[in-house]
Amino acid sequence: MPSSAAASSLLGAGTMAQPSRLEKVMFDVRGGAKTKTRRKTGKRTASLSSLGSEKKTATGKKAVGATKEKPSAISDTMQKYKAILPLTRIYITMIGVVTLMGLVLGEELAQGLLALDPIRVMYGLELWRPFTAACFMGKPSISWLMSAYYLFEYGSSLERAYGTAQHLIFLLWQIGLLTVLSALLGQPFFAQPVITSMLHVLSRSMPKQKVKWLIFNVPYWSLPYGLMASDVLQAQSPMAALPHIMGILSGHFYFFHKFVWPKMGGEDWLAAPDFISQRLDPNARSESKKSVSAALKARKKGKGRKLGGK
């Protein structure tokens, strides 16, 4: 009898440990945990970050049409904007700000506030006028978009070729020279001459390279003159050539004293100062030091024999 009681108690415990079929069905309906143990596999369990990266169904399968989120148009535009070289980005931003001010203030008030006025610059100390005169390109239009594109293209090429520090010296000299020329010739704005000066310096750096202009393949040195001719034909006035002539003159002044005069034995007095180069082009300075040290090491390794043949 005791043995039968013990057996009945063990049997009752076993039946209590194992849920009935109805309880299993209720668990499945309610979404509760199943009693069957999951087989151990060699795969790692998913983390919360991995679960949130992909959309899945309730069964754990990948949902149909679930893709990674694409960046928005605004974030994509900001990434492209930040990818522009520093000085070119600042120049384009200033053009946008000055253009917006022109739209808000109106044409007459904007020209009175932003145009170059030598008397107000010298006696009124309105020192912003040369910079705003170099950035104002009128109301947004097709020609405005083309000028902004040329500024981005030529400015990025110059800054990439000669470095940010040297490009800063170039822009400061162009603004200074074109301020004087504009004051003498009565030009209130000179954004177009700055663009032409950039193109002239680039074209003189590789004058014989063939480039496509409209439907023609022309030498690079003739491209500034081709753009000047197209503007004259479009405006049907020879005065449209004046901004291009100013840009060619100021650009040639820089190119001659920076690249031609030092080859003739003169001093390169347009080189960027060391403190500007260290601030704006630290990588270029370290690379030049590495190249100099590599040249010195190669020179030490290539020593000749001593006198006497020993």
PLY file of the C-alpha trace (Angstrom):
ply
format ascii 1.0
element vertex 310
property float x
property float y
property float z
element edge 309
property int vertex1
property int vertex2
end_header
0.00 0.00 0.00
2.71 2.54 0.72
4.37 1.69 -2.52
1.12 2.18 -4.43
0.57 5.54 -2.70
4.05 6.67 -3.63
3.53 5.59 -7.19
0.24 7.44 -7.35
1.88 10.58 -5.95
4.68 10.41 -8.51
2.16 9.88 -11.24
0.19 12.90 -10.07
3.33 15.05 -10.00
4.17 13.96 -13.52
0.71 14.84 -14.74
0.91 18.22 -13.02
4.30 18.98 -14.59
3.11 18.21 -18.08
0.37 20.63 -19.24
-2.67 19.24 -20.92
-3.42 19.56 -24.63
-5.98 22.30 -23.95
-3.45 24.37 -22.06
-1.02 24.12 -24.98
-3.68 25.39 -27.36
-4.48 28.30 -25.00
-0.81 29.22 -24.82
-0.60 29.28 -28.60
-3.73 31.42 -28.93
-2.58 33.90 -26.30
0.90 34.12 -27.80
2.60 32.81 -24.70
5.78 30.84 -24.46
5.77 27.30 -25.72
6.70 24.48 -23.43
8.94 22.77 -25.92
12.55 23.68 -25.50
14.30 25.19 -28.50
17.17 23.30 -29.97
20.50 24.88 -29.45
22.11 26.11 -32.62
25.47 27.62 -33.32
23.94 30.94 -34.37
24.17 34.03 -32.20
21.04 35.66 -30.89
20.02 38.93 -32.42
20.60 42.16 -30.50
18.13 45.00 -30.17
19.99 47.10 -32.73
19.97 44.32 -35.30
16.28 43.68 -34.71
15.48 47.32 -35.27
17.50 47.56 -38.49
15.25 45.25 -40.54
11.49 44.95 -40.62
10.27 41.44 -39.79
6.91 39.75 -39.49
5.52 38.11 -36.34
6.98 34.77 -37.42
10.47 36.23 -37.67
10.68 36.26 -41.46
11.81 39.31 -43.39
8.89 41.49 -44.40
8.18 41.96 -48.10
9.52 45.27 -49.39
11.54 45.96 -46.26
14.53 48.07 -47.29
17.02 50.27 -45.54
16.01 53.87 -45.05
17.49 56.18 -47.66
18.86 59.57 -46.63
16.50 62.46 -47.20
17.06 65.08 -49.87
18.02 67.69 -47.27
20.67 65.49 -45.63
22.04 64.51 -49.04
22.28 68.18 -50.05
24.02 69.07 -46.78
26.56 66.28 -47.29
27.34 67.56 -50.78
27.59 71.11 -49.44
30.05 70.06 -46.73
32.09 68.17 -49.31
32.90 71.43 -51.16
36.38 72.80 -50.47
36.45 75.40 -47.64
37.06 78.72 -49.45
34.86 77.81 -52.39
32.10 76.85 -49.95
32.45 80.18 -48.10
32.39 82.13 -51.36
29.27 80.34 -52.61
27.58 80.90 -49.23
28.36 84.62 -49.37
26.88 84.80 -52.87
23.71 83.14 -51.60
23.44 85.51 -48.63
24.04 88.62 -50.75
21.52 87.45 -53.36
18.93 86.87 -50.62
19.60 90.36 -49.24
19.07 91.78 -52.71
15.70 90.04 -52.97
14.59 91.19 -49.51
15.79 94.79 -49.73
14.87 95.40 -53.34
17.08 96.37 -56.26
17.63 100.05 -55.48
18.25 99.65 -51.76
20.47 96.59 -52.33
22.65 98.43 -54.82
22.92 101.40 -52.47
24.02 99.13 -49.62
26.09 96.47 -51.41
27.63 98.25 -54.41
31.22 99.44 -54.48
31.48 103.13 -53.55
35.10 104.31 -53.18
34.10 107.49 -51.29
32.12 105.58 -48.69
34.82 102.92 -48.41
37.60 105.46 -47.78
35.79 108.15 -45.78
32.85 106.25 -44.34
34.88 103.11 -43.55
32.21 100.91 -45.14
34.76 98.15 -45.59
32.23 95.46 -46.51
31.54 96.99 -49.93
34.49 95.41 -51.82
33.46 91.97 -50.57
29.76 92.40 -51.31
30.62 93.82 -54.74
32.60 90.63 -55.41
29.60 88.47 -54.41
26.57 90.19 -55.92
25.47 88.65 -59.24
21.97 90.11 -59.54
18.63 88.35 -59.32
18.41 84.57 -59.68
18.22 83.67 -63.37
19.76 81.31 -65.90
22.87 83.49 -66.20
23.06 83.61 -62.38
23.02 79.80 -62.23
25.68 79.54 -64.95
27.92 82.05 -63.16
27.49 80.19 -59.85
28.38 76.92 -61.58
31.49 78.46 -63.17
32.52 79.87 -59.81
32.16 76.46 -58.18
33.97 74.66 -61.00
36.92 77.02 -61.45
37.22 77.90 -57.77
37.29 74.23 -56.73
39.90 73.46 -59.41
42.19 76.28 -58.26
41.82 75.45 -54.56
42.43 71.76 -55.22
45.48 72.46 -57.39
47.29 75.07 -55.25
45.84 74.60 -51.76
43.47 76.58 -49.59
46.11 79.01 -48.29
47.32 80.00 -51.74
43.75 80.25 -53.00
43.02 82.71 -50.18
45.94 84.88 -51.36
44.60 84.67 -54.90
41.10 85.80 -53.87
42.38 88.67 -51.72
44.56 89.96 -54.55
41.72 89.67 -57.05
39.35 91.60 -54.78
41.99 94.29 -54.22
42.92 94.67 -57.89
39.34 94.55 -59.11
38.30 97.11 -56.49
40.79 99.56 -57.99
39.82 98.75 -61.59
36.10 98.96 -60.81
36.55 102.32 -59.09
38.43 103.65 -62.12
35.95 102.26 -64.67
32.78 102.94 -62.69
31.72 99.32 -62.20
29.59 98.80 -59.04
29.98 94.98 -58.94
32.73 92.63 -60.09
31.67 89.04 -59.40
31.97 88.19 -63.10
35.57 89.50 -63.33
36.54 87.27 -60.38
35.19 84.22 -62.24
37.03 85.26 -65.41
40.27 85.69 -63.46
39.93 82.15 -62.09
39.38 80.80 -65.60
42.33 82.80 -66.96
44.75 81.43 -64.36
43.58 77.88 -65.02
43.81 78.32 -68.78
47.35 79.72 -68.57
48.42 76.79 -66.39
47.68 74.33 -69.22
47.14 76.49 -72.31
47.41 73.83 -75.02
44.97 71.37 -73.50
41.86 70.85 -75.62
38.53 71.64 -73.96
35.00 71.55 -75.32
33.19 74.87 -75.65
29.68 74.63 -77.07
30.27 72.26 -80.01
33.92 73.17 -80.64
37.19 71.77 -79.27
39.35 74.80 -78.50
42.66 75.33 -76.68
42.23 76.09 -72.99
43.89 79.51 -73.27
41.14 80.73 -75.64
38.23 79.79 -73.38
38.05 83.15 -71.49
37.91 84.99 -74.80
35.23 82.62 -76.09
33.04 83.29 -73.05
33.60 87.02 -73.52
32.52 86.79 -77.17
29.40 84.83 -76.26
28.38 87.43 -73.65
28.92 90.25 -76.16
26.74 88.48 -78.74
24.06 87.72 -76.18
23.93 91.29 -74.84
24.47 92.81 -78.30
26.73 95.40 -76.74
30.52 95.69 -76.65
30.28 96.88 -73.02
29.54 93.28 -72.01
33.21 92.53 -72.68
34.41 94.94 -69.98
33.99 92.58 -66.97
35.87 89.85 -68.84
38.69 92.23 -69.76
39.00 93.28 -66.12
39.14 89.64 -65.01
41.76 88.75 -67.63
43.96 91.68 -66.58
43.76 90.95 -62.84
44.19 87.21 -63.42
47.21 87.76 -65.65
48.81 90.01 -63.03
48.57 87.19 -60.49
49.70 84.48 -62.91
52.72 86.44 -64.09
54.01 87.36 -60.63
53.26 83.93 -59.17
54.48 81.56 -61.90
56.40 83.46 -64.61
58.43 85.99 -62.61
60.02 83.41 -60.22
61.18 81.36 -63.24
62.91 84.48 -64.58
64.88 84.81 -61.34
62.48 87.04 -59.43
61.08 86.55 -55.97
57.77 84.78 -55.40
56.23 87.51 -53.30
52.69 86.16 -53.78
53.38 82.96 -51.85
51.12 82.31 -48.86
52.75 83.19 -45.51
53.75 80.33 -43.24
51.19 81.07 -40.53
48.35 80.94 -43.10
49.72 77.71 -44.60
50.01 76.12 -41.16
46.46 77.15 -40.36
44.75 76.21 -43.62
47.02 73.55 -45.14
48.63 71.57 -42.29
48.58 68.33 -44.30
50.37 69.88 -47.25
53.15 71.12 -44.98
53.63 67.70 -43.40
53.71 66.08 -46.83
56.38 68.53 -48.01
58.47 67.72 -44.93
58.15 64.02 -45.66
59.23 64.53 -49.26
62.26 66.59 -48.16
63.31 63.99 -45.58
62.88 61.22 -48.15
65.06 63.14 -50.60
67.76 63.62 -47.94
67.71 59.90 -47.07
68.03 58.97 -50.73
70.95 61.37 -51.04
72.71 59.77 -48.07
72.21 56.30 -49.49
73.62 57.32 -52.85
76.96 58.65 -51.60
79.87 58.21 -54.01
83.28 56.79 -53.23
85.74 58.79 -51.24
88.73 60.43 -52.83
91.61 58.00 -53.29
89.30 55.13 -54.22
88.99 53.84 -50.63
0 1
1 2
2 3
3 4
4 5
5 6
6 7
7 8
8 9
9 10
10 11
11 12
12 13
13 14
14 15
15 16
16 17
17 18
18 19
19 20
20 21
21 22
22 23
23 24
24 25
25 26
26 27
27 28
28 29
29 30
30 31
31 32
32 33
33 34
34 35
35 36
36 37
37 38
38 39
39 40
40 41
41 42
42 43
43 44
44 45
45 46
46 47
47 48
48 49
49 50
50 51
51 52
52 53
53 54
54 55
55 56
56 57
57 58
58 59
59 60
60 61
61 62
62 63
63 64
64 65
65 66
66 67
67 68
68 69
69 70
70 71
71 72
72 73
73 74
74 75
75 76
76 77
77 78
78 79
79 80
80 81
81 82
82 83
83 84
84 85
85 86
86 87
87 88
88 89
89 90
90 91
91 92
92 93
93 94
94 95
95 96
96 97
97 98
98 99
99 100
100 101
101 102
102 103
103 104
104 105
105 106
106 107
107 108
108 109
109 110
110 111
111 112
112 113
113 114
114 115
115 116
116 117
117 118
118 119
119 120
120 121
121 122
122 123
123 124
124 125
125 126
126 127
127 128
128 129
129 130
130 131
131 132
132 133
133 134
134 135
135 136
136 137
137 138
138 139
139 140
140 141
141 142
142 143
143 144
144 145
145 146
146 147
147 148
148 149
149 150
150 151
151 152
152 153
153 154
154 155
155 156
156 157
157 158
158 159
159 160
160 161
161 162
162 163
163 164
164 165
165 166
166 167
167 168
168 169
169 170
170 171
171 172
172 173
173 174
174 175
175 176
176 177
177 178
178 179
179 180
180 181
181 182
182 183
183 184
184 185
185 186
186 187
187 188
188 189
189 190
190 191
191 192
192 193
193 194
194 195
195 196
196 197
197 198
198 199
199 200
200 201
201 202
202 203
203 204
204 205
205 206
206 207
207 208
208 209
209 210
210 211
211 212
212 213
213 214
214 215
215 216
216 217
217 218
218 219
219 220
220 221
221 222
222 223
223 224
224 225
225 226
226 227
227 228
228 229
229 230
230 231
231 232
232 233
233 234
234 235
235 236
236 237
237 238
238 239
239 240
240 241
241 242
242 243
243 244
244 245
245 246
246 247
247 248
248 249
249 250
250 251
251 252
252 253
253 254
254 255
255 256
256 257
257 258
258 259
259 260
260 261
261 262
262 263
263 264
264 265
265 266
266 267
267 268
268 269
269 270
270 271
271 272
272 273
273 274
274 275
275 276
276 277
277 278
278 279
279 280
280 281
281 282
282 283
283 284
284 285
285 286
286 287
287 288
288 289
289 290
290 291
291 292
292 293
293 294
294 295
295 296
296 297
297 298
298 299
299 300
300 301
301 302
302 303
303 304
304 305
305 306
306 307
307 308
308 309
